[in-house]
Amino acid sequence: MGTAPAQLFPEFLVDTFGIDSILGDVVASLIGAALVANIILAFSGVAGPWAKRKITAAFTDRIAVDRIGPYGLLIIPAAAVQLLAKELIIPEGVDRPTWDIAPIILPASAMLGFSVIPMGHIGPLNIHLADPEVGLALVFAFASIASVSLVMAGYASNNKYSLLGGLRAVAQNLAYEIPLIVTAMSVVIFAGTLQISGVVGAQTETLVTIAGVSIPAWFAFVNPFAFVLFLTANMAEIGRNPFDIPEAPTEIVAGYQTEYSSAYFVLFYLGEFVHIFLGGAILSVVFLGGASGPGPESISFIWFVVKVWGFFLFTQWARAAIPRVRIDQLIEIGWKGMLVLSFANLVLTAVIVGVIA
């Protein structure tokens, strides 16, 4: 049995300040949303202009940014000013307002996903906004909206390379989102719930104790095959190597974002990194015990940060080390490999759980 769900952050604010009313609930929810949004934006702000370059440089034996501020950290505000100061060029023939809306949808869809992700505790505060009974299905639904943004951008840009990027995004999404969700369903069979707090709670037990060291019942340990399947499909969903087909700079310039500049390009760039961290957060809660880790629960937010940044590090390693597959290879891996293996894993899990139960 998992532990009981902790008090949600908006509920904590309502109880603490005694604002038990509809207006109080709205204000508490907005404060919680602002806190979570700022945490994720801070992650993305560090990851995009600075960490990505530093990590890639370490893998490829280069120096990267080190001239602007200590350890090059001032490249973060410098890059923001540089990109936002550029002229917003609107090509002829673009389909507006579709062209304008597309860059907003990409980061917004990932931000919505974090509304149901438990991010652990900072002292008495539980950084978790909502815990619906179908939370796991909801987070996948929010994440999948990203593909709509890429298709809109590709279609509306009046550019053949952008259109190809949008079409590739659809093909990739169809080929890998099904295995991703089917693999997650094998975890739901173990946990017996779609509620994310329940999935995380089911991983708090001890799987085995070796030489006095307790190994937690994280589903990555319970079913490592499903973990590898989910990790692979997740990489395709967030568009990281070897699956960065929708933008493929060496083939279709930059795909769906070819015709975007200035603030619109920043939104796309931001959206990519927010989705990487959302992918890491989903992987964490589904297979790595969420924010759980050694030490008291009051510092569990630190373990959440470690896990999502560990996933980010993995994506950058893949970017530096693994070559991009061709579009035909990507489709074949998805439909002929991942789909079959994910359903086989689901059936096998159902049989095993059925026999044990």
N, C-alpha and C positions, 0 to 999 in steps of 0.2 A: 504494500500500500504506500502511495506517495504522501507527502506532507500536505497539510491544508494550505490553500492559497493564501498568500499574504495580502494585507490591506493594500488596495490600489492607491496610487499617488493622489489622484483627485479626491478620493474618499478621505485620505489622510488630511488634506488641506481643509476639507469641509468640517471634519471633526475638530481639528486643531483650532480653527478660527470661528467655529460655531456659526457657519453660514449655511445652515440646512434649509435650502430653498432651491427653486429652479434656477434662479439667477446665480446663487452660490455654486450650484453644480456646473453651470456654464462657465463661470469665472475660473473655478478650480480646474476644469478641463482645459481651458485655454492656457492657463499658467503651465499645466503639465505638458501640453503640446509644445509650448514655446521652449520649455526646458529640454525636451527630447530633440526637438528640431535643432537647437543650438549645439547640443552634443554631437549630433550627426554632421552638422555643417562644419563644426570644428575638426572632426575626423577627416572629412573630405577636403577641407582647406589645407590641412597638413599633408594629406596623402597626395593630392594632385600636383601642386607646384614643387614640393620639396621631397617627400618620402619616395615617391615614384622614381625620381631622378637619382636619389642617393642609393636606393636599393639596386636599380638597374646598373648604376656605375660600379657598385661593389661586385655584382655578378660578372660584369664585362671588363673589369680591371681598368676603370676610368676614375676620374676625380669628381665629376658632377659639380653642382653649385657649392662654392665655398668662399666667394668673394663678398657677398652682400650680407653683412651681419655675422654673428657667431654661428659657425657651422653652416652658413648660408641660409639661415632661417628667415632672414628678411626678404628672401625671394618670394615668400608667400604674399605679403602685401604688395610687393613690387609687381609681381605677375598679375595680381588682381587689377591694379591700376592700369597696367599696360594693356590688358585685354579689354577692359571696360572703356578705355579711352579711344580705342579704335573706332573708325567710322562703321556704322551699321549700313552695309551695302545691300540693297534690295534688288535682286536681278529682275529683268523684264520677264513678264509672263508667269510669274509665280502665282499660285492660287491662294489668295488671301481671303479670309483670315486663317485658313488651315495652316499656312506657312508660319504664321505668328504663334499659333496655339501649340504646335508640335513641341517646341523647346520647353514649354512650361509643363507639359504632361509628363515628360520623362522623369525629372526629379520629384515631381509631386506624387507620382505613383509609388516611388520607393519610400517617400516620407510617410505616406499612408500605411505602408506595410509595418513601419515601426510602432504604429499605434497599438498593436497587439503583442509586441515583443517584450518579454520580461527582461529588463536590463540589469537586474540585481539591486542590491541595497547600497546606499551611501549613508552609513549610520542607521537611523530609524526610517529613512526614506526608501520606499520601494519604488524604483523607477519603472513603473508599469502602468500604462494609461487605461487599458481595457482588457478584459479577459472573457470574451464571448465563448459560448459552448462550441462554436464552429471556428474558433480562432485560426487553426492551422489552414483550413480551407480559405479563410478570408485573406490571410497573408499571401497565399499563392495567387488569389484573384487580384489583389492589389499589384503584385509584382508583374503579372502578365499584361497589365495595361501598358507597360513600357513598349511592347511591340507595336501597339497602336500609334504611339508617338513616332516611332521609326518609319512606319508605313506612311503616315501623314507627311512627314518631312520629305521622304523620297518622292512621293507622288506630287506634292505641291511645289517642288523646287524647279520644275521645268528643266531637268538635267538628266541625261541618260544614266550617268554614273550614280546619281542620287536615287533614281528609280531602281536600278539594279540593287543598290544597298537595301532599299525598302523591301524589295521582293525576297532578297536573301534573308532578311530579318523574319519575314513570315515563314519561310521554309524552315529556318533554324528553330523558330519557336514551336512550330508544329512537331518537328522531329524530336525535340528534347524535353518539351514541357510535359508531355505524356509520360515518358519514363521517370521524370523527376517526381511527379505527383504519385505515380503508381508505387515508386520506391518508398515515398513518404507514407503511403497507406500501409506498407508492411510494418512501419513503426507504430501506426495507429492500432494495428492488430495487437501488438505487444502491450501498448499503453491502455487500450480499451477506451480511448476518448480522443476527440478532436480539439478539446480545450488545451491550449498551450501550457497552462500551469499544470494540467494533469500529465501531459507528456513529459515535462521537466520533472515533476514530482515522482514519476515512475522510475526515473534514473537516479534517485537519491539513495537507493538501497545498495548494499554491498554485493558485488558479483562473486568475488572470491577473495580470500585472504592468503597472501603468500609471505612467509617469513615475517609475520606481524604487520605487513603492509596491506591495507584494504584496497582492492581494486573496485572502483564504483561501477554500477550496472549501467554505464552509458551504452546507448544502443550501438555506438561505434565498436564497442568491445563485444556486445551481445551478438551483433550481426555485421562483421567487418565487410562482408561482400556487399551488403546493401549500402554501407557507408561509402565504399569506393564508387558504386553506381551513382549514388546521389551526388558525390563530389564532382564526378565527371559531367553529369547532366547540369549541375549548378554552374560549372565553368562555361558551358555552352549558353546557358540562360543569361549570364551576365556579359557574354561576348568577350571573354578573355582567351588568349592563346591556349590551345591551337584552334580556337573557335571564333576568332574575331573577324568573321566573314562579312558581316554587314558593312564594315567600314574599310577593311582591307586596303591600306594605303598603297601598296605596291601593285594593286590590280585595278581598283576603281577610285583612286585618288583619296577620298575619305568617305565614300558612299553617301549615306543619307544626310551627312552634315557638310557636304562639299560646298554648298552655297550659303552657309551661315557664317557670320562674323560677329565681332563685338559681343554685346551682352547675350545675344542668342546663342553664340558658340559657347560662351561661359556656362549657360544653362545646360547645354548638352554635355559639356565636359563635367560639370557638377553632377548631373544625373548619372553618368557612368560610374562615378566613384560612390555615390550614395547607394547605387544598386549593388556594387561590390560589397559594401558593408552590410547591406540587407541580406545578400547571399550568405555572408559569413554569420550573420545573426541567426538566420534560419537553420544553417548547418549546426550552429551551436545548440539551439534549443531542441532540435530534432535528434541529434546524435551525440552531442558532447556535454549533456547535462545542463545546458543553459548557463546561468551565471554561477553554478555551484563550483566549489573548489576548496582546497585546504584553508583552514582558518575560520574565524567567525563569520556569520551571515552578514554582519554589518559592513564587511569589505568585499562582498560578492561582486559589486560593480567592477572591481579591479579585474576579476577573473573574466567577466564578460568582455572587457576591453582587451585583455590578453588574447582571448579566443578569436575575436573578430579581426584584430590586427595580425594574428597568426595566419588567418585565412588570407588577408590582404598580402602578406609576405609571400604566401604560396602562389597567389596569382601573379605576382611580379617575378617570381622565380620561373614560372611557366612562360611568361612573356619573354624572358631573357634566354630560356633554354630550349623551348619546344617550337619547332617551325609550324607555321599555319598549314592546315589541311586544305585541299581543294574543295570547292563547293560540292562536287559530286561525291567526294569522300565523306564530307560532313553528313550529307543526307544518308549515305549508305550506312555509316556508323550508327546514326540515330535510329533509322527504321529497321535495319537488318540485325543490328547488334544490341543497342541499348533497350529498345522496346521489348525484344524477346527475353533478354536477361532480366528486365525489371518485372515482367509478368511471371517468369519462372521463380524469381525471388519471392514475389507476393504469394504464389500458390504454395511454395515450400514453407514459407513462414506460417501461412494459415494452417497447413497440415501439422506442423510441429506444435504450434500453440494449441490446436484442437486436441492433439494427443496428450499434451502435458496437462491441459485443463480438464 
